[in-house]
Structure formats: structure tokens, C-alpha cells
Amino acid sequence: MYVVGKSGTGKTTMMKNLMINDIKNGFGVGVLDPHGEFVEELLKHVPEGRIKDVIYVNPADIDNPVGFN
């Protein structure tokens, strides 16, 4: 999905609500978040029984580096 619009028009809120709904219905989601705030909010909604299914790649985390080939 590609969402375009002016700042402050609710793009992030709409995407967040769609993804939370998918998570609650048992579907997977993929998120690329350059700032990290959006994905941190989504992580709060992952059910405890699915937390081991989460793959969280944070390139800025120097304690847990991820290599890309």
C-alpha cells in the first residue's frame, strides 16, 4: 500500500488502525519505519502468543547488528 497526502491528514493513523486490525485478526504485517515510532506502537498490539513470530530489524541497534547481503 502506498499512501500519499499532506502532513497531519491521518495517513499514519489510518495505516496503524488497518495494521492493528490485521494483527488482531491473526494476519501478518510488514512495516518499514525509518523513524521507529510507528513500529514501536504496533508492537504493543502483538498478542503474547504471537510475540515469537515477530522479526524486528533495527539497523540503528549496534548491540544487535543485522547483516545484509
N, C-alpha and C positions, 0 to 999 in steps of 0.2 A: 504494500500500500504506500502510496506517495501522497502526502497531504500538503497542500500549498495554501498560504493565507498570510494576512498581516499579523504582526506581533499582537498578542493579547486577545486573539479571537477564539481561543479554546481548542486549538489543534492538539496540543499535548493532553489536555483533559479528555478530549474525545478518544484519542488513542489509548490513554490509560484505562478509561472505562471499558473500551472494547476488549483490551487485553485481560483485565481483571475478570470480565465476564467469561472469556475463553478459559482462563485458569480455573475458575470455579466450576466450569462445565467439563473439566478434565482434558482440555486440549492443550497442546504445547504452543509456546510463543517464542519468537526470536526477536531480540532487540539489539540495535546498535545505538548506544547512547554516548556521545562524545563528552558529556559533562558528568554523567554518573548519577545525577539526582533522580532521573526518571526511573532507571532500573532499580535503584535502592527502594523507591516507593513500591514498585511491583513485587519485589522480594518479600515484602510484608504480607502479601496476599497468597503466597505459595502455601498450600496445605502441608502440615507437618509430615504426612505420609508420602509426599512427593518431593521433599527437600533434597533427597539424594539424587533426584533426576536433574537437578539444576547444574548447569555448567556456566560458571561466571568467570569470564575472562576480563581482567582489568590490566591493560598494558602499563598503567602507571604504578602498579604494585611491585616494587623492587624486591620484596621478600618472596614473592611467588611468580617468578618470570614465566612467560609463555613464549615458546619459540615458534616462529612462522617460517615455513619452508616454501 
